Amino acid sequence: MNNQHDFSGGKRGAVIKTNKEKITIRFDPDVVQWFRDQVKGGGNYQSLINDALKAHIKQEGQSLETVLRRVIREEMMAERKQVAA
């Protein structure tokens, strides 16, 4: 072993096994903030993003446009009900 490295005080760390792939991805700040706000009581916003993407993938056959139109309609209806109340 090379004499310039001293590992005598080193500690072995835990090995984390995962089936997830580490990538770098860029989101708009407001998107990230929305997910962070959803887990303020505890949780992991990255896992929440992952779950949202999985849910979208499971929408078998529905295009992103169809899903977005449905979500927007639902949000508009909820807003109307809230304003009327």
C-alpha positions as CSV (number, residue, x, y, z in Angstrom):
1,M,0.0,0.0,0.0
2,N,1.1,3.5,-0.7
3,N,2.8,5.1,2.3
4,Q,1.2,8.5,1.7
5,H,-2.3,7.2,2.6
6,D,-3.2,6.5,6.3
7,F,-6.4,4.7,6.7
8,S,-5.7,3.7,10.4
9,G,-8.5,6.0,11.6
10,G,-10.9,5.2,8.9
11,K,-14.3,3.7,9.5
12,R,-16.3,1.4,7.1
13,G,-19.5,3.0,6.0
14,A,-22.8,1.3,5.4
15,V,-23.3,-0.1,1.9
16,I,-26.6,1.0,0.5
17,K,-28.1,-1.3,-2.1
18,T,-30.8,0.2,-4.3
19,N,-32.5,-0.6,-7.6
20,K,-32.8,3.1,-8.5
21,E,-30.6,4.8,-11.0
22,K,-28.9,8.1,-10.1
23,I,-29.3,10.8,-12.7
24,T,-29.1,14.5,-13.0
25,I,-32.4,16.2,-14.1
26,R,-33.5,19.8,-14.2
27,F,-36.9,21.0,-13.2
28,D,-38.4,24.5,-12.9
29,P,-37.9,25.8,-9.4
30,D,-41.7,26.2,-8.9
31,V,-42.2,22.5,-9.7
32,V,-39.6,21.4,-7.2
33,Q,-41.0,23.7,-4.6
34,W,-44.5,22.3,-5.1
35,F,-43.2,18.7,-4.4
36,R,-41.2,19.9,-1.4
37,D,-44.3,21.6,0.0
38,Q,-46.2,18.4,-0.3
39,V,-43.8,16.6,2.1
40,K,-43.2,19.3,4.6
41,G,-44.5,17.1,7.4
42,G,-41.8,14.5,6.5
43,G,-41.0,12.5,3.5
44,N,-38.9,12.7,0.5
45,Y,-39.9,15.0,-2.4
46,Q,-37.7,13.0,-4.8
47,S,-39.7,9.8,-4.0
48,L,-42.9,11.8,-4.5
49,I,-41.7,12.9,-8.0
50,N,-40.8,9.3,-8.8
51,D,-44.3,8.2,-7.7
52,A,-46.0,10.9,-9.8
53,L,-44.0,9.8,-12.9
54,K,-44.9,6.2,-12.2
55,A,-48.6,7.1,-11.9
56,H,-48.4,8.9,-15.3
57,I,-46.7,5.9,-16.9
58,K,-49.5,3.6,-15.6
59,Q,-52.2,5.7,-17.4
60,E,-51.9,3.1,-20.2
61,G,-52.8,4.6,-23.5
62,Q,-53.6,8.1,-22.2
63,S,-51.5,10.8,-23.7
64,L,-50.0,13.4,-21.4
65,E,-52.3,15.9,-23.1
66,T,-55.4,13.9,-22.1
67,V,-54.2,13.5,-18.5
68,L,-53.3,17.3,-18.2
69,R,-56.7,18.2,-19.6
70,R,-58.5,16.0,-17.1
71,V,-56.4,17.4,-14.2
72,I,-57.0,21.0,-15.3
73,R,-60.8,20.3,-15.6
74,E,-60.8,18.8,-12.1
75,E,-58.9,21.7,-10.6
76,M,-61.2,24.2,-12.2
77,M,-64.3,22.4,-10.9
78,A,-62.8,22.2,-7.4
79,E,-62.0,26.0,-7.5
80,R,-65.5,26.8,-8.7
81,K,-67.0,24.8,-5.8
82,Q,-64.7,26.5,-3.3
83,V,-65.6,30.0,-4.6
84,A,-69.3,29.1,-4.5
85,A,-69.1,27.9,-0.9
